[in-house]
Amino acid sequence: MAQADFSAGCHSTTNPVPVEDIAHDGRWLSQHNRFLKESQMKAEETNVLFIGDSIIQRLQDSDIWRELLHPLQAVNFGIGGDTTQNLLWRIADGVVDHLDPKVIVVHIGTNNFLNTADEVQEGILEVVRLLHEKKPRARIVLIELFPRGEKPNQQREKHITVNKMLHQALKDHRHVRVVDLDPGFVATDGLIHFHDMHDYLHLTNNAYKKAFEPLYSILVSLIGEVEWEWEIQRRNSVDPHS
């Protein structure tokens, strides 16, 4: 089966770069270092790794995380404000190295608002490529970029374009699934309601439930699929003629 073209290209979105500490408080690096330690402590007990930007980070404060997602033995390594290049730096620096997750859930790219759709797509594809390189046995669930802004705007249109490009680029990759979790945040009048996104970017608790509840069944299915695949591999390694 054909594989996606993960050529990194020459755009800044594909180059690993840490966040510039303009506040001089070290918060971003402190979070990264905490995740490095957590990944070592939970190396044997993680089924699902959530990683990405604030959409992922704030998920852990929601009811859907506490009730459905975290009980799947999930960890959350999201950092608010991360761009593709920031996440690439964290991955390259070893944040996933000690874990052996069955599924990796990713949301990244909304903070690359200064980049073109092509550049954002290339950065996201590089994130997927690097994750697959480091964790080839895991399934990757790539969440489509959510709409943003109360009213129709260029960023929304760019997200639509990026999502279409990602589906096309990854359609034949057996380890990656691109999923649309948007339950319809944009109303028929083109507006996003503050009950769903209080700041027209970040999801409210109720919005997280609407968007991420369908993800639960996907994760349960993928965990079972990977567990069976690993069991077959284990059996074959014990008896290569079976």
C-alpha positions in Angstrom: 0.0 0.0 0.0 1.3 3.4 -0.9 2.7 5.6 1.9 2.3 9.4 2.2 5.0 11.7 1.1 6.5 13.1 4.3 9.1 15.3 2.6 10.0 17.9 5.1 10.3 20.8 2.7 12.1 24.0 3.5 9.5 25.9 5.5 10.0 26.9 9.2 7.0 24.7 10.1 9.1 21.6 9.6 12.1 22.7 11.6 12.2 21.7 15.3 12.4 24.9 17.4 11.8 25.4 21.2 9.5 28.3 22.3 11.3 31.6 22.8 11.1 32.4 26.5 10.2 36.0 26.1 8.7 36.2 29.6 11.8 34.7 31.1 9.9 32.4 33.4 10.9 29.1 31.9 7.3 27.8 31.9 7.3 26.1 28.5 10.6 24.2 29.2 9.4 23.3 32.7 6.3 21.6 31.2 8.4 19.8 28.7 10.8 18.5 31.4 7.8 17.4 33.5 6.5 15.4 30.6 10.0 13.8 30.1 9.9 12.6 33.7 6.3 11.5 33.5 7.0 9.5 30.4 9.6 7.5 32.3 7.4 6.9 35.2 4.5 5.8 33.1 6.4 3.9 30.4 4.7 0.6 31.1 1.1 1.8 31.7 0.2 4.2 28.9 -2.3 3.0 26.2 -3.0 6.4 24.7 -0.8 9.5 24.4 -2.5 12.8 23.7 0.0 15.4 22.4 -0.2 18.8 20.8 -1.3 22.3 21.6 -3.9 24.0 24.0 -6.8 22.0 22.4 -5.1 18.9 23.8 -3.8 20.5 27.0 -7.2 21.9 28.1 -8.9 18.6 27.4 -7.5 17.2 30.6 -9.6 19.8 32.6 -12.9 18.5 31.0 -15.4 16.0 32.2 -15.0 13.9 29.1 -11.3 13.4 30.0 -12.0 12.4 33.5 -15.0 10.1 32.7 -13.9 8.4 29.4 -10.5 9.2 28.1 -8.2 9.2 31.1 -9.5 5.7 32.2 -8.2 4.3 29.0 -4.7 4.8 30.6 -4.2 8.0 28.7 -1.6 10.7 29.4 -1.8 14.3 28.2 1.4 16.1 26.9 -0.3 19.2 25.4 1.2 22.6 25.8 -0.8 25.7 25.0 0.6 27.9 22.2 2.7 25.1 20.5 3.2 25.3 16.8 4.3 22.4 14.6 7.9 23.4 15.1 7.6 23.5 18.9 6.0 20.1 19.0 8.7 18.7 16.6 11.4 20.0 19.0 9.7 18.2 22.0 9.4 15.0 20.1 13.0 15.2 18.9 14.1 15.9 22.4 12.7 12.6 23.6 9.3 13.3 25.1 7.8 10.1 23.6 10.8 7.9 23.7 10.1 6.0 26.9 6.4 5.4 26.2 5.0 2.5 24.2 1.5 3.8 23.5 -0.9 1.8 21.4 -2.5 5.0 20.1 -1.2 8.6 19.7 -3.7 11.4 19.4 -2.5 14.7 17.9 -3.9 18.2 17.4 -1.4 20.7 16.1 -1.3 23.6 13.6 -3.8 26.1 14.8 -1.0 28.3 16.2 0.8 28.4 12.9 -1.5 31.3 11.9 1.3 33.2 10.1 1.9 30.3 7.8 0.2 29.3 4.5 -2.0 26.2 4.2 0.8 24.4 2.4 3.3 25.3 5.1 1.0 24.2 7.9 0.2 20.9 6.2 3.9 20.2 5.8 4.6 20.9 9.4 1.8 18.6 10.5 2.9 15.8 8.2 6.4 16.2 9.6 5.0 15.7 13.1 3.2 12.6 12.0 6.3 11.3 10.2 8.5 11.8 13.3 5.9 10.2 15.6 5.6 7.2 13.3 9.4 6.9 13.0 9.8 6.8 16.8 6.7 4.7 17.5 6.1 2.5 14.4 3.8 0.1 16.2 1.4 2.7 17.4 -1.7 4.0 15.5 -1.8 7.8 15.1 -5.1 9.6 15.3 -4.7 13.1 13.7 -7.5 15.4 14.7 -8.6 17.9 12.0 -8.1 21.6 12.9 -11.2 23.0 14.5 -12.7 26.3 13.1 -11.8 29.4 15.0 -13.0 33.0 15.3 -16.6 34.1 16.0 -17.2 35.2 12.4 -16.0 33.8 9.0 -12.3 34.6 8.6 -9.2 33.6 6.7 -7.9 31.3 9.4 -11.1 29.2 9.2 -10.8 28.9 5.5 -7.1 28.0 5.8 -8.1 25.2 8.3 -10.6 23.8 5.9 -7.9 23.7 3.2 -5.3 22.1 5.5 -7.8 19.4 6.6 -8.6 18.5 3.0 -4.9 18.3 2.2 -4.2 16.1 5.2 -6.9 13.6 4.2 -5.5 13.4 0.7 -1.9 13.0 1.9 -2.6 10.4 4.5 -5.4 8.4 3.0 -3.3 5.3 2.2 -1.2 5.3 5.5 -2.4 2.3 7.4 -1.1 3.6 10.8 -2.7 7.0 10.6 -6.3 8.1 10.8 -7.4 11.7 10.2 -10.6 12.3 12.1 -13.1 15.2 12.0 -14.4 15.8 15.6 -16.2 19.1 14.8 -19.8 18.5 15.8 -20.9 21.6 13.9 -19.4 24.5 15.9 -20.1 26.9 13.0 -23.8 27.6 12.9 -25.9 28.2 9.8 -25.3 31.9 10.1 -21.6 31.4 10.0 -21.0 32.2 13.7 -19.4 30.2 16.5 -21.3 30.5 19.7 -19.4 31.4 22.9 -21.1 28.5 24.7 -18.9 26.2 22.6 -15.8 28.4 22.4 -15.8 31.1 25.1 -12.9 32.9 23.3 -13.8 31.6 19.9 -10.8 29.3 19.9 -10.7 27.1 23.0 -13.5 24.6 23.7 -15.8 24.8 26.7 -16.5 21.8 28.9 -19.7 21.1 27.0 -18.0 21.5 23.6 -15.3 19.0 24.6 -18.0 16.5 25.4 -19.7 17.0 22.0 -16.4 16.9 20.1 -14.5 14.2 21.9 -17.1 11.7 23.0 -17.1 10.1 19.5 -13.3 9.7 19.8 -13.8 7.3 22.7 -15.2 4.5 20.5 -12.4 5.0 18.0 -9.8 4.7 20.6 -11.3 1.6 22.1 -11.4 0.0 18.7 -7.8 0.9 17.9 -6.5 -0.2 21.2 -8.1 -3.6 20.7 -6.7 -3.8 17.1 -3.2 -3.0 18.2 -3.3 -5.4 21.2 -4.3 -8.2 18.8 -1.6 -7.2 16.3 1.0 -7.2 19.1 -0.2 -10.6 20.3 0.2 -12.1 16.9 3.7 -10.7 16.7 4.5 -12.1 20.1 3.2 -15.6 19.1 5.2 -15.5 15.9 8.4 -14.5 17.7 7.9 -17.5 20.0 7.0 -20.0 17.3 8.0 -18.6 13.8 6.2 -21.6 12.2 2.8 -21.0 13.8 
